[in-house]
Amino acid sequence: MKIAFLTPEYPYPNTGNSGGIGTSIKNLAQGLLAQGGMISLTSTKYQYNNYV
């Protein structure tokens, strides 16, 4: 399964989880990856490489 997320908010790697839609998308993406999904994540504010 291939899924893409487009979000204006995502937890910054150095601050950890703080709640909100960004953390929810991160948790969902990690769960889907664990089930064998292929995830693309694009933030409209920041660029993240290999951080899901």
Backbone torsions as a table, in degrees:
resi	resn	phi	psi	omega
1	MET	NA	134.5	177.5
2	LYS	-112.7	128.2	-178.4
3	ILE	-134.3	138.5	175.3
4	ALA	-119.1	138.2	174.7
5	PHE	-115.2	133.8	173.5
6	LEU	-119.8	119.0	-173.3
7	THR	-143.6	144.8	175.3
8	PRO	-83.5	-8.3	-174.3
9	GLU	-135.7	135.3	175.6
10	TYR	-155.8	140.8	-177.1
11	PRO	-61.9	131.1	176.9
12	TYR	-72.0	137.2	-174.9
13	PRO	-54.3	-33.3	-176.3
14	ASN	-85.8	-10.7	-179.3
15	THR	-104.3	-15.0	179.3
16	GLY	77.4	-166.4	-177.9
17	ASN	-83.3	137.7	179.9
18	SER	-132.4	9.4	-179.3
19	GLY	91.5	177.3	178.8
20	GLY	91.6	-178.6	-175.8
21	ILE	-64.8	-34.6	179.8
22	GLY	-61.3	-45.3	178.5
23	THR	-66.5	-37.8	177.3
24	SER	-63.1	-42.0	177.4
25	ILE	-65.3	-41.3	177.9
26	LYS	-60.1	-47.6	-179.4
27	ASN	-62.9	-41.8	178.1
28	LEU	-63.5	-44.8	179.3
29	ALA	-61.7	-43.1	178.8
30	GLN	-63.5	-39.8	177.4
31	GLY	-65.1	-41.2	178.8
32	LEU	-68.0	-37.5	175.7
33	LEU	-62.2	-41.0	179.5
34	ALA	-63.2	-26.0	178.6
35	GLN	-90.6	5.4	177.3
36	GLY	95.3	9.5	179.1
37	GLY	-75.3	159.6	174.2
38	MET	-107.9	120.1	-172.3
39	ILE	-115.6	134.3	168.8
40	SER	-116.5	134.6	-179.6
41	LEU	-127.3	126.8	177.1
42	THR	-127.9	127.8	175.8
43	SER	-104.4	139.5	179.5
44	THR	-77.9	-9.9	179.3
45	LYS	-108.7	-35.7	-172.5
46	TYR	-133.8	161.6	175.3
47	GLN	-114.0	128.7	179.9
48	TYR	-119.8	132.3	175.5
49	ASN	-116.4	125.2	176.8
50	ASN	56.9	37.3	176.3
51	TYR	-130.0	89.7	175.5
52	VAL	-134.0	NA	NA
